[in-house]
């Protein structure tokens, strides 16, 4: 993920600029849509732990980052732990500030837990963790669109909560730990059911 980590900030800039300052694609002298009034941005790690079992480079075996937005006291961020841009003046700086924030908080991908659970991480981040007491509370707004951008070069290994044995290093009958989800896809979360349970999607 080293290359992706380096190029992501520059690729985010056009997206944010388009949201804040829509272009006039049809040439009628007016933007093709109204600019957004505000943007919230959070960055999530795919590390959701390894069921309590210790593995090299998996420093948080009990739940990983659990969908909490990445924070660093040395990085610019709002008190809520995510970036918030309100109004034209703040939105004009959004692309540069998001790129700066990403470079600061994004983990060293070469030393991250190899059991990537991208789907569980983003669903948790915008689901339970936004409720009262959650680490991402205040992030969603009822009148705002939600965009989930997953940047990865790995398959998703989102393990169902009912199958913690996937991470047990003693269970060699299940095959090598790093390919167990390939050998046993039945251990993965049911995407539709998981999203419905966490987010209320139908």
HELIX and SHEET records of a PDB file:
HELIX    1   1 UNK A    2  UNK A   20  1                                  19    
HELIX    2   2 UNK A   87  UNK A   91  1                                   5    
HELIX    3   3 UNK A   94  UNK A  105  1                                  12    
HELIX    4   4 UNK A  109  UNK A  111  5                                   3    
HELIX    5   5 UNK A  118  UNK A  126  1                                   9    
HELIX    6   6 UNK A  128  UNK A  130  5                                   3    
HELIX    7   7 UNK A  164  UNK A  167  5                                   4    
HELIX    8   8 UNK A  172  UNK A  174  5                                   3    
HELIX    9   9 UNK A  177  UNK A  179  5                                   3    
HELIX   10  10 UNK A  180  UNK A  183  1                                   4    
HELIX   11  11 UNK A  185  UNK A  187  5                                   3    
HELIX   12  12 UNK A  191  UNK A  199  1                                   9    
SHEET    1   A 2 UNK A  38  UNK A  41  0                                        
SHEET    2   A 2 UNK A  83  UNK A  86 -1                                        
END                                                                             
